[in-house]
Amino acid sequence: PGWLLSPAGRPYLDSILQKNQRRVFGLLERPVLPPPLAAPTVTYKLFLSGKSGVGKTALVATLAGTPVPPGHHETLGIEATTVYWPAKLRASGRPVIFQLHFWD
């Protein structure tokens, strides 16, 4: 669980942070790692649906490191947010980077 804060995991964490806050990546951007630390990227698309006002948009904003909207307003249409998250697999011990596409 503490792999990201260990010396081995710190370069992966630094690739998604900017000034100690989660970096917001553009549509064509992705975390950059030195060639010896290159890790495969695993992509998931996560669709969030549910009743109005339960916190779907706030959850995605928190995970993406962006400010949570102060008041409630309904999301018009679909709002897509991409979040990168490095992890070390227990089975293989190899680091991977998860690319999570949240559709809210």
mmCIF file of the C-alpha atoms, coordinates in Angstrom:
data_MODEL
# 
_entry.id   MODEL 
# 
loop_
_atom_site.group_PDB 
_atom_site.id 
_atom_site.type_symbol 
_atom_site.label_atom_id 
_atom_site.label_alt_id 
_atom_site.label_comp_id 
_atom_site.label_asym_id 
_atom_site.label_entity_id 
_atom_site.label_seq_id 
_atom_site.pdbx_PDB_ins_code 
_atom_site.Cartn_x 
_atom_site.Cartn_y 
_atom_site.Cartn_z 
_atom_site.occupancy 
_atom_site.B_iso_or_equiv 
_atom_site.pdbx_formal_charge 
_atom_site.auth_seq_id 
_atom_site.auth_comp_id 
_atom_site.auth_asym_id 
_atom_site.auth_atom_id 
_atom_site.pdbx_PDB_model_num 
ATOM 1   C CA . PRO A 1 1   ? 0.000   0.000   0.000   1.00 0.00 ? 1   PRO A CA 1 
ATOM 2   C CA . GLY A 1 2   ? 2.869   2.438   0.650   1.00 0.00 ? 2   GLY A CA 1 
ATOM 3   C CA . TRP A 1 3   ? 4.718   1.682   -2.591  1.00 0.00 ? 3   TRP A CA 1 
ATOM 4   C CA . LEU A 1 4   ? 4.102   5.127   -4.107  1.00 0.00 ? 4   LEU A CA 1 
ATOM 5   C CA . LEU A 1 5   ? 5.837   6.821   -1.168  1.00 0.00 ? 5   LEU A CA 1 
ATOM 6   C CA . SER A 1 6   ? 8.806   4.415   -1.210  1.00 0.00 ? 6   SER A CA 1 
ATOM 7   C CA . PRO A 1 7   ? 12.025  5.321   -3.066  1.00 0.00 ? 7   PRO A CA 1 
ATOM 8   C CA . ALA A 1 8   ? 11.132  2.827   -5.837  1.00 0.00 ? 8   ALA A CA 1 
ATOM 9   C CA . GLY A 1 9   ? 7.646   4.272   -6.362  1.00 0.00 ? 9   GLY A CA 1 
ATOM 10  C CA . ARG A 1 10  ? 8.433   7.956   -5.936  1.00 0.00 ? 10  ARG A CA 1 
ATOM 11  C CA . PRO A 1 11  ? 9.424   8.583   -9.616  1.00 0.00 ? 11  PRO A CA 1 
ATOM 12  C CA . TYR A 1 12  ? 6.039   7.201   -10.716 1.00 0.00 ? 12  TYR A CA 1 
ATOM 13  C CA . LEU A 1 13  ? 4.212   9.459   -8.283  1.00 0.00 ? 13  LEU A CA 1 
ATOM 14  C CA . ASP A 1 14  ? 6.286   12.462  -9.360  1.00 0.00 ? 14  ASP A CA 1 
ATOM 15  C CA . SER A 1 15  ? 5.257   11.827  -12.990 1.00 0.00 ? 15  SER A CA 1 
ATOM 16  C CA . ILE A 1 16  ? 1.602   12.590  -12.152 1.00 0.00 ? 16  ILE A CA 1 
ATOM 17  C CA . LEU A 1 17  ? 2.238   15.468  -9.722  1.00 0.00 ? 17  LEU A CA 1 
ATOM 18  C CA . GLN A 1 18  ? 3.060   19.104  -10.388 1.00 0.00 ? 18  GLN A CA 1 
ATOM 19  C CA . LYS A 1 19  ? 3.985   21.296  -7.410  1.00 0.00 ? 19  LYS A CA 1 
ATOM 20  C CA . ASN A 1 20  ? 2.761   18.530  -5.049  1.00 0.00 ? 20  ASN A CA 1 
ATOM 21  C CA . GLN A 1 21  ? -0.719  18.542  -6.620  1.00 0.00 ? 21  GLN A CA 1 
ATOM 22  C CA . ARG A 1 22  ? -2.181  16.126  -9.140  1.00 0.00 ? 22  ARG A CA 1 
ATOM 23  C CA . ARG A 1 23  ? -1.381  17.307  -12.640 1.00 0.00 ? 23  ARG A CA 1 
ATOM 24  C CA . VAL A 1 24  ? -4.273  17.751  -15.055 1.00 0.00 ? 24  VAL A CA 1 
ATOM 25  C CA . PHE A 1 25  ? -3.345  16.094  -18.340 1.00 0.00 ? 25  PHE A CA 1 
ATOM 26  C CA . GLY A 1 26  ? -4.700  17.292  -21.660 1.00 0.00 ? 26  GLY A CA 1 
ATOM 27  C CA . LEU A 1 27  ? -6.294  15.052  -24.243 1.00 0.00 ? 27  LEU A CA 1 
ATOM 28  C CA . LEU A 1 28  ? -2.990  14.123  -25.909 1.00 0.00 ? 28  LEU A CA 1 
ATOM 29  C CA . GLU A 1 29  ? -0.761  14.264  -22.812 1.00 0.00 ? 29  GLU A CA 1 
ATOM 30  C CA . ARG A 1 30  ? 0.373   11.458  -20.550 1.00 0.00 ? 30  ARG A CA 1 
ATOM 31  C CA . PRO A 1 31  ? 2.867   10.992  -17.689 1.00 0.00 ? 31  PRO A CA 1 
ATOM 32  C CA . VAL A 1 32  ? 6.502   10.902  -18.818 1.00 0.00 ? 32  VAL A CA 1 
ATOM 33  C CA . LEU A 1 33  ? 8.963   8.504   -17.222 1.00 0.00 ? 33  LEU A CA 1 
ATOM 34  C CA . PRO A 1 34  ? 12.652  7.861   -17.931 1.00 0.00 ? 34  PRO A CA 1 
ATOM 35  C CA . PRO A 1 35  ? 13.179  4.883   -20.315 1.00 0.00 ? 35  PRO A CA 1 
ATOM 36  C CA . PRO A 1 36  ? 14.462  2.484   -17.604 1.00 0.00 ? 36  PRO A CA 1 
ATOM 37  C CA . LEU A 1 37  ? 11.280  3.086   -15.579 1.00 0.00 ? 37  LEU A CA 1 
ATOM 38  C CA . ALA A 1 38  ? 8.834   2.806   -18.489 1.00 0.00 ? 38  ALA A CA 1 
ATOM 39  C CA . ALA A 1 39  ? 5.635   1.053   -17.419 1.00 0.00 ? 39  ALA A CA 1 
ATOM 40  C CA . PRO A 1 40  ? 2.727   -0.240  -19.482 1.00 0.00 ? 40  PRO A CA 1 
ATOM 41  C CA . THR A 1 41  ? -0.474  1.795   -19.457 1.00 0.00 ? 41  THR A CA 1 
ATOM 42  C CA . VAL A 1 42  ? -3.730  -0.018  -18.746 1.00 0.00 ? 42  VAL A CA 1 
ATOM 43  C CA . THR A 1 43  ? -6.850  1.863   -19.860 1.00 0.00 ? 43  THR A CA 1 
ATOM 44  C CA . TYR A 1 44  ? -10.298 1.658   -18.276 1.00 0.00 ? 44  TYR A CA 1 
ATOM 45  C CA . LYS A 1 45  ? -13.453 3.595   -19.085 1.00 0.00 ? 45  LYS A CA 1 
ATOM 46  C CA . LEU A 1 46  ? -15.653 4.077   -16.020 1.00 0.00 ? 46  LEU A CA 1 
ATOM 47  C CA . PHE A 1 47  ? -19.226 5.271   -16.469 1.00 0.00 ? 47  PHE A CA 1 
ATOM 48  C CA . LEU A 1 48  ? -20.813 6.838   -13.382 1.00 0.00 ? 48  LEU A CA 1 
ATOM 49  C CA . SER A 1 49  ? -24.579 7.008   -13.213 1.00 0.00 ? 49  SER A CA 1 
ATOM 50  C CA . GLY A 1 50  ? -27.023 7.496   -10.422 1.00 0.00 ? 50  GLY A CA 1 
ATOM 51  C CA . LYS A 1 51  ? -29.538 9.837   -8.882  1.00 0.00 ? 51  LYS A CA 1 
ATOM 52  C CA . SER A 1 52  ? -29.043 13.570  -9.046  1.00 0.00 ? 52  SER A CA 1 
ATOM 53  C CA . GLY A 1 53  ? -27.111 15.211  -6.227  1.00 0.00 ? 53  GLY A CA 1 
ATOM 54  C CA . VAL A 1 54  ? -25.419 12.131  -4.753  1.00 0.00 ? 54  VAL A CA 1 
ATOM 55  C CA . GLY A 1 55  ? -21.835 13.270  -5.453  1.00 0.00 ? 55  GLY A CA 1 
ATOM 56  C CA . LYS A 1 56  ? -20.742 11.678  -8.732  1.00 0.00 ? 56  LYS A CA 1 
ATOM 57  C CA . THR A 1 57  ? -19.143 14.878  -10.042 1.00 0.00 ? 57  THR A CA 1 
ATOM 58  C CA . ALA A 1 58  ? -17.568 15.611  -6.643  1.00 0.00 ? 58  ALA A CA 1 
ATOM 59  C CA . LEU A 1 59  ? -16.054 12.109  -6.568  1.00 0.00 ? 59  LEU A CA 1 
ATOM 60  C CA . VAL A 1 60  ? -14.507 12.508  -10.018 1.00 0.00 ? 60  VAL A CA 1 
ATOM 61  C CA . ALA A 1 61  ? -13.195 15.985  -9.135  1.00 0.00 ? 61  ALA A CA 1 
ATOM 62  C CA . THR A 1 62  ? -11.594 14.648  -5.955  1.00 0.00 ? 62  THR A CA 1 
ATOM 63  C CA . LEU A 1 63  ? -9.923  11.753  -7.784  1.00 0.00 ? 63  LEU A CA 1 
ATOM 64  C CA . ALA A 1 64  ? -8.715  14.075  -10.561 1.00 0.00 ? 64  ALA A CA 1 
ATOM 65  C CA . GLY A 1 65  ? -7.282  16.584  -8.073  1.00 0.00 ? 65  GLY A CA 1 
ATOM 66  C CA . THR A 1 66  ? -9.469  19.434  -9.309  1.00 0.00 ? 66  THR A CA 1 
ATOM 67  C CA . PRO A 1 67  ? -11.613 21.676  -7.094  1.00 0.00 ? 67  PRO A CA 1 
ATOM 68  C CA . VAL A 1 68  ? -14.958 20.232  -6.046  1.00 0.00 ? 68  VAL A CA 1 
ATOM 69  C CA . PRO A 1 69  ? -17.842 22.427  -7.195  1.00 0.00 ? 69  PRO A CA 1 
ATOM 70  C CA . PRO A 1 70  ? -19.064 24.433  -4.171  1.00 0.00 ? 70  PRO A CA 1 
ATOM 71  C CA . GLY A 1 71  ? -22.758 24.170  -4.996  1.00 0.00 ? 71  GLY A CA 1 
ATOM 72  C CA . HIS A 1 72  ? -24.987 21.594  -6.602  1.00 0.00 ? 72  HIS A CA 1 
ATOM 73  C CA . HIS A 1 73  ? -25.721 21.863  -10.291 1.00 0.00 ? 73  HIS A CA 1 
ATOM 74  C CA . GLU A 1 74  ? -26.724 19.107  -12.659 1.00 0.00 ? 74  GLU A CA 1 
ATOM 75  C CA . THR A 1 75  ? -24.136 17.930  -15.133 1.00 0.00 ? 75  THR A CA 1 
ATOM 76  C CA . LEU A 1 76  ? -25.391 18.583  -18.637 1.00 0.00 ? 76  LEU A CA 1 
ATOM 77  C CA . GLY A 1 77  ? -24.714 15.661  -20.944 1.00 0.00 ? 77  GLY A CA 1 
ATOM 78  C CA . ILE A 1 78  ? -21.554 13.689  -20.234 1.00 0.00 ? 78  ILE A CA 1 
ATOM 79  C CA . GLU A 1 79  ? -18.436 15.121  -18.667 1.00 0.00 ? 79  GLU A CA 1 
ATOM 80  C CA . ALA A 1 80  ? -15.263 13.114  -19.403 1.00 0.00 ? 80  ALA A CA 1 
ATOM 81  C CA . THR A 1 81  ? -12.222 13.270  -17.113 1.00 0.00 ? 81  THR A CA 1 
ATOM 82  C CA . THR A 1 82  ? -8.958  11.331  -17.454 1.00 0.00 ? 82  THR A CA 1 
ATOM 83  C CA . VAL A 1 83  ? -6.968  10.338  -14.375 1.00 0.00 ? 83  VAL A CA 1 
ATOM 84  C CA . TYR A 1 84  ? -3.609  8.541   -14.347 1.00 0.00 ? 84  TYR A CA 1 
ATOM 85  C CA . TRP A 1 85  ? -2.679  6.410   -11.351 1.00 0.00 ? 85  TRP A CA 1 
ATOM 86  C CA . PRO A 1 86  ? 0.535   4.361   -10.953 1.00 0.00 ? 86  PRO A CA 1 
ATOM 87  C CA . ALA A 1 87  ? 0.389   1.074   -9.062  1.00 0.00 ? 87  ALA A CA 1 
ATOM 88  C CA . LYS A 1 88  ? 2.528   -1.994  -8.465  1.00 0.00 ? 88  LYS A CA 1 
ATOM 89  C CA . LEU A 1 89  ? 0.852   -5.313  -9.185  1.00 0.00 ? 89  LEU A CA 1 
ATOM 90  C CA . ARG A 1 90  ? 1.072   -7.811  -6.338  1.00 0.00 ? 90  ARG A CA 1 
ATOM 91  C CA . ALA A 1 91  ? 1.150   -10.880 -8.587  1.00 0.00 ? 91  ALA A CA 1 
ATOM 92  C CA . SER A 1 92  ? 4.021   -9.824  -10.850 1.00 0.00 ? 92  SER A CA 1 
ATOM 93  C CA . GLY A 1 93  ? 5.608   -7.026  -8.812  1.00 0.00 ? 93  GLY A CA 1 
ATOM 94  C CA . ARG A 1 94  ? 5.723   -4.846  -11.942 1.00 0.00 ? 94  ARG A CA 1 
ATOM 95  C CA . PRO A 1 95  ? 4.585   -1.230  -11.937 1.00 0.00 ? 95  PRO A CA 1 
ATOM 96  C CA . VAL A 1 96  ? 1.766   -0.202  -14.288 1.00 0.00 ? 96  VAL A CA 1 
ATOM 97  C CA . ILE A 1 97  ? 0.020   3.085   -14.916 1.00 0.00 ? 97  ILE A CA 1 
ATOM 98  C CA . PHE A 1 98  ? -3.762  3.008   -14.934 1.00 0.00 ? 98  PHE A CA 1 
ATOM 99  C CA . GLN A 1 99  ? -5.438  5.461   -17.287 1.00 0.00 ? 99  GLN A CA 1 
ATOM 100 C CA . LEU A 1 100 ? -8.965  5.916   -15.981 1.00 0.00 ? 100 LEU A CA 1 
ATOM 101 C CA . HIS A 1 101 ? -11.495 7.642   -18.223 1.00 0.00 ? 101 HIS A CA 1 
ATOM 102 C CA . PHE A 1 102 ? -14.379 8.757   -15.995 1.00 0.00 ? 102 PHE A CA 1 
ATOM 103 C CA . TRP A 1 103 ? -17.646 9.477   -17.792 1.00 0.00 ? 103 TRP A CA 1 
ATOM 104 C CA . ASP A 1 104 ? -19.967 11.395  -15.480 1.00 0.00 ? 104 ASP A CA 1 
# 
